């Protein structure tokens, strides 16, 4: 059986507390796909912006987990991902294959 990646043991914590992804999805209206992304630490699969931190907070509350610990992990991972972008892409205003609005509109 294939073992799925789970950051900070979130999946085990959720299961030990008897909470299913379906229950969290029903109460928060967050898709199961996004909830799985949080558990796996694959934050690129989240919608982006303030939705990410909102989803992470709601997930943490749903499994009675310290949201500050999970948010700190999220911010570290996002900083690591940002620092991993090629230097020339940053210099040219390119992020994730897309140009920032300020480079397109000359701001």
Secondary structure by P-SEA (a helix, b strand, c coil): cbbbbbccaaaaaaaaacccaaaaaaaccccaaaaaaaaacccccccccaaaaaaaaaaaaaacccaaaaaaaaaaaaaaaaaaccaaaaaaccccccccccccccc
